[in-house]
């Protein structure tokens, strides 16, 4: 799956409270495959006793490794930015992919840096338009392309400065829930049958792909039939 597939996976993870590992995502070919994966997580949630405690212990171990302190204490409701400095957060994030079996959501840039980047992009576009107006309007595509390249360079240059947890990953409890989701669902546990899950899943797929709801059936293939790219 391409970028559309990534969007679907992220929406499904957030909606059903699960974490889809990379190997699992690669095996999902049809809507029915995805429904079965979700149903398995929901069924596991009904049979697995207290999955949160072992998951939190694993998160705590990763945190202690990141801070190099075997007695470091954390609580589920504590915000990560309040307990870990920038370097420690980056070290923790480098370990999360191994714990989750899939890439963790990327850290975000600080707010001030996001504002600077937004302003810079606006300025670059303005300069591109003004330059084209001063030289020849026909060179506008070229000046805009140069502005886009400059904006991309700025984005890449600031990648090492990302240090803030993404939305829904802000506390140690949030990370624990993502780890729990590798084996069990934490949301929509009332859904019992595959038809129930498909009914709940269908709007997510329709919103991302813009297809007709009638096309989202179990046998529909994401790439060949629904146009995931």
C-alpha positions as CSV (number, residue, x, y, z in Angstrom):
1,X,0.0,0.0,0.0
2,X,1.1,3.6,-0.6
3,X,0.2,6.8,1.2
4,X,-3.5,6.0,1.0
5,X,-2.8,2.7,2.8
6,X,-0.8,4.6,5.5
7,X,-3.7,6.9,6.1
8,X,-6.1,3.9,6.4
9,X,-3.8,2.1,8.8
10,X,-3.5,5.2,11.0
11,X,-7.2,5.8,11.0
12,X,-7.9,2.2,11.9
13,X,-5.4,2.2,14.7
14,X,-6.9,5.3,16.2
15,X,-10.5,4.2,15.8
16,X,-10.2,0.7,17.1
17,X,-7.3,1.2,19.6
18,X,-5.0,-1.2,17.9
19,X,-1.4,-1.2,16.6
20,X,-0.9,-2.8,13.2
21,X,2.6,-4.2,12.8
22,X,4.5,-3.8,9.6
23,X,4.3,-7.5,8.8
24,X,0.6,-7.6,9.4
25,X,0.0,-4.6,7.1
26,X,1.9,-6.2,4.3
27,X,-0.4,-9.3,4.5
28,X,-3.6,-7.2,4.3
29,X,-4.8,-7.4,0.7
30,X,-8.5,-7.2,1.0
31,X,-11.1,-5.4,3.1
32,X,-11.9,-8.8,4.6
33,X,-8.3,-9.3,5.6
34,X,-8.5,-6.0,7.6
35,X,-11.8,-6.9,9.1
36,X,-10.4,-10.2,10.3
37,X,-7.3,-8.5,11.8
38,X,-9.5,-6.1,13.7
39,X,-11.9,-8.9,14.8
40,X,-9.0,-10.9,16.2
41,X,-7.8,-7.9,18.3
42,X,-11.3,-7.4,19.7
43,X,-11.7,-11.1,20.5
44,X,-8.3,-11.1,22.2
45,X,-9.4,-8.1,24.4
46,X,-12.3,-10.2,25.7
47,X,-10.0,-13.2,26.7
48,X,-6.7,-11.6,27.7
49,X,-6.6,-10.8,31.4
50,X,-5.1,-7.3,32.2
51,X,-2.9,-6.7,29.2
52,X,-2.1,-3.2,30.4
53,X,0.2,-4.1,33.2
54,X,2.8,-6.1,31.3
55,X,2.7,-3.5,28.5
56,X,3.4,-0.7,31.0
57,X,6.3,-2.6,32.5
58,X,7.8,-2.9,29.0
59,X,7.4,0.8,28.4
60,X,9.0,1.5,31.8
61,X,11.9,-0.7,30.9
62,X,12.4,1.2,27.6
63,X,12.2,4.5,29.5
64,X,14.8,3.4,32.0
65,X,17.1,2.4,29.3
66,X,16.6,5.7,27.5
67,X,17.5,7.7,30.7
68,X,20.1,5.1,31.8
69,X,18.6,4.8,35.3
70,X,17.2,1.5,36.4
71,X,15.2,3.1,39.3
72,X,13.6,5.8,37.2
73,X,9.9,6.0,38.0
74,X,7.0,7.0,35.7
75,X,3.3,7.0,36.0
76,X,0.8,6.3,33.2
77,X,-0.8,9.8,33.3
78,X,2.5,11.7,33.4
79,X,3.3,13.7,30.2
80,X,6.5,12.5,28.5
81,X,7.8,16.1,28.0
82,X,7.5,16.6,31.7
83,X,9.7,13.7,32.6
84,X,12.2,13.3,29.8
85,X,14.5,15.8,28.2
86,X,14.9,16.2,24.4
87,X,17.7,13.6,24.1
88,X,15.9,11.1,26.3
89,X,12.7,11.5,24.3
90,X,14.6,10.8,21.0
91,X,16.2,7.8,22.6
92,X,12.9,6.4,23.8
93,X,11.4,6.9,20.3
94,X,14.2,5.0,18.7
95,X,13.2,2.0,20.9
96,X,9.5,2.2,20.3
97,X,9.6,0.8,16.8
98,X,11.1,-2.4,18.2
99,X,8.5,-2.7,20.9
100,X,5.6,-2.0,18.5
101,X,6.9,-4.1,15.6
102,X,6.2,-1.1,13.3
103,X,7.4,2.5,13.0
104,X,6.2,4.8,15.8
105,X,4.5,8.0,14.9
106,X,7.3,10.6,14.3
107,X,8.2,13.2,16.9
108,X,7.0,16.7,16.0
109,X,9.0,19.9,15.8
110,X,8.7,22.4,18.6
111,X,5.8,24.9,18.1
112,X,8.0,27.9,17.5
113,X,9.9,26.0,14.8
114,X,6.7,24.9,13.1
115,X,5.6,28.5,13.0
116,X,8.9,29.6,11.6
117,X,8.7,27.0,8.9
118,X,5.1,28.0,8.1
119,X,6.1,31.7,7.8
120,X,9.2,30.7,5.7
121,X,7.0,28.8,3.2
122,X,4.6,31.7,2.9
123,X,7.5,34.1,2.3
124,X,9.1,31.8,-0.3
125,X,5.8,31.6,-2.2
126,X,5.5,35.4,-2.1
127,X,9.0,35.9,-3.3
128,X,8.4,33.4,-6.1
129,X,5.3,35.3,-7.3
130,X,6.9,38.7,-7.0
131,X,10.0,37.5,-8.9
132,X,7.8,36.1,-11.7
133,X,5.8,39.3,-11.9
134,X,9.0,41.4,-12.1
135,X,10.7,39.2,-14.7
136,X,8.1,37.4,-16.8
137,X,4.9,35.8,-15.6
138,X,5.7,32.7,-17.8
139,X,8.5,31.8,-15.3
140,X,6.1,31.5,-12.4
141,X,6.1,27.7,-12.5
142,X,9.9,27.8,-12.3
143,X,10.0,30.2,-9.4
144,X,7.3,28.2,-7.6
145,X,9.3,25.0,-8.1
146,X,12.4,26.7,-6.7
147,X,10.4,27.9,-3.7
148,X,9.1,24.3,-3.2
149,X,12.7,23.0,-3.3
150,X,13.8,25.5,-0.7
151,X,10.9,24.7,1.5
152,X,11.7,21.0,1.3
153,X,15.4,21.7,2.2
154,X,14.2,23.6,5.3
155,X,12.0,20.7,6.3
156,X,14.8,18.2,5.9
157,X,17.3,20.5,7.8
158,X,14.9,20.6,10.8
159,X,14.2,16.9,11.0
160,X,16.9,16.4,13.7
161,X,15.2,19.0,15.8
162,X,12.0,17.1,16.2
163,X,11.5,16.3,19.9
164,X,7.7,16.6,20.8
165,X,5.5,13.5,21.0
166,X,2.7,13.4,18.4
167,X,-0.9,13.8,19.3
168,X,-2.3,10.8,21.3
169,X,1.2,9.8,22.3
170,X,1.7,12.5,24.9
171,X,1.7,10.4,28.1
172,X,3.3,7.1,29.1
173,X,-0.2,5.7,29.3
174,X,-0.7,6.6,25.7
175,X,2.4,4.7,24.7
176,X,1.2,1.8,26.8
177,X,-2.1,1.7,25.0
178,X,-0.3,1.5,21.7
179,X,1.7,-1.4,22.9
180,X,-1.4,-3.1,24.3
181,X,-2.9,-2.6,20.8
182,X,-0.3,-4.9,19.3
183,X,-2.3,-7.9,20.8
184,X,-5.7,-6.5,21.7
185,X,-8.1,-3.8,20.8
186,X,-8.9,-1.0,23.3
187,X,-11.8,0.6,21.6
188,X,-15.0,-0.5,19.8
189,X,-15.1,-3.7,21.9
190,X,-18.9,-3.9,21.6
191,X,-18.5,-5.0,17.9
192,X,-19.1,-8.7,17.8
193,X,-19.4,-9.9,14.2
194,X,-17.5,-9.3,11.0
195,X,-20.5,-7.4,9.6
196,X,-20.5,-5.1,12.7
197,X,-16.9,-4.4,12.2
198,X,-17.2,-3.8,8.4
199,X,-20.1,-1.4,9.1
200,X,-17.9,0.6,11.5
201,X,-14.8,0.3,9.2
202,X,-16.5,1.3,5.9
203,X,-16.8,5.1,6.6
204,X,-13.1,5.3,7.4
205,X,-12.1,3.7,4.1
206,X,-14.6,5.8,2.1
207,X,-13.3,9.0,3.6
208,X,-9.7,8.2,2.7
209,X,-10.2,6.8,-0.7
210,X,-13.3,8.7,-1.8
211,X,-14.9,5.5,-3.2
212,X,-18.6,4.6,-3.0
213,X,-19.6,2.8,0.2
214,X,-21.1,0.0,-1.9
215,X,-17.6,-0.9,-3.2
216,X,-16.2,-1.5,0.3
217,X,-17.0,-5.2,0.6
218,X,-15.0,-8.0,2.2
219,X,-13.7,-9.3,-1.2
220,X,-12.6,-5.9,-2.4
221,X,-8.9,-5.7,-3.0
222,X,-7.3,-2.4,-1.7
223,X,-5.0,-1.9,-4.6
224,X,-6.7,-3.5,-7.6
225,X,-10.4,-2.7,-6.7
226,X,-10.3,0.4,-4.5
227,X,-7.3,2.1,-6.1
228,X,-5.1,2.4,-3.0
229,X,-1.8,4.0,-4.1
